[in-house]
């Protein structure tokens, strides 16, 4: 019942969103426009000299990033639901304040509630060099307190330029200390998942969730030949997703993250997901900037933490 009530409240708020008012206050000619996006979700469309991007206010969800003259960087399922209160399959969902299933109550939504709630537009700006900045916010409400009984303030800064930068600032506005986990759950478009490789995680211990949570050591680049669901531990390293078939490399640098998640459901699990095409697993791979597993964040009252990802693309098999 708690989740249903939250969804109803969300839908009411979404329907009263005034796109014209958002454009009047935050729109920037030639760079930022607020529109009814897929499923009529309110979206921010960003276009500048470097790239184009799209962000749904539901979840503060970046669902498109595409440098000019290049293919999309982010993957989206053709079956993704664009429905109030439902997560979008693809792009960069924000998992917060827990990663995966809730640790104590399996009835609560997987990956928390931040990815399915409406975020508030705080500001827009054009940066030096022509990049576009969008700032969004999310705060606790009585409905959210039913799911997570803490006061908080989330701020999301998205900068679209030649690269994509995302920074999620979590601030404890409560009178008590609390802990949380989360992730920038990035889905990347690849030509063929069986031919890609991820550098940057060699000799890193990981939790293998496909093998009963056993802890193992990575040897060499990460390659994909079946279902993969791993949390790499105690790593702040940048990673490089090499895609020889797509003739490009995607570099993911991160800040204030000590875990990296790599996920692909493969065919059997993909067939069980109603918002995931049966064969779409071949063209996607998640490399997630996370605070997960052992990487639990503890915040004292008034303290804050910023989880950041910087995504850049180099053309050519070796980044030339």
PECOR-V902680 format. One line per field, one symbol per residue. ss: DSSP state (h for helix, s for strand, l for the rest). psi: psi as a letter, one per 40 degrees, with the letter a starting at -180 (. if undefined). burial: b if it has 9 or more other C-alpha atoms within 8 Angstrom, else e. A space follows every 10 residues. Layout:
ss = ???
psi = ???
burial = ???
This chain:
ss = lhhhhhhhhh hhhhhlllhh hhhhhhlsll lssssslhhh lsssssslll sssssslsll ssssssslll lllslsllll llllllllls lsssssslll llllllllll lslhhhlsls ssssssllll lssssssssl lhhhhlllll lsssssssss lllsssssss sslllllsss sssssssssl llhhhlsssl llllsssshh hllsssslll lssllllsss ssslllllss sssllllsss ssssslllss sssslhhhhh hhlllllllh hhhsssssss slllllsssl lllsssssss ssssslllll
psi = dddddddddd dddddehhdd dddddeihhe dhhhihahee hhihhhhaed iiihhhdhef hhehhhihei iidiihieei hghheiihga bgihhheiha ihdeheeihi faedeeihih hdiiihihee ihhhhiihii iddddddhfi hihhhhhhhh adihhhhhhh hheieiiiii iaigghhihi dhdeeiihie ehfhhihgee ffeihihhha ihiheahhgi hhifheiiih hhgddefiih hhiiifheih hhhheadddd eehefhidee ddeihhhhhi gibeghhhhi heiiihhihh hihhiidee.
burial = eeeebbbeeb bebbeeeebe ebbeebbbee bbbbbbbeee bbbbbbbbeb bbbbbbbbbb bbbbbbbeee ebbbbbbebb bbebbebbbb bbbbbbbbbe bbeeebebbb bbbbbbbbbe beebeeeeeb bbbbbbbbeb eebbbeeeee bbbbbbbbbb bbbbbbbbbb bbbbeebbeb bbbbbbbbbb bbbebbbbbb bbebbbbbbb eeeeeeebee bbbbeebbbb bbbbbbebbb bbbbbebbbb bbbbbbbbbb bbbbbbbeeb beeebbbeeb bbbbbbbbbb bbbebbeebb bbebbbbbbb bbbbbbbbee
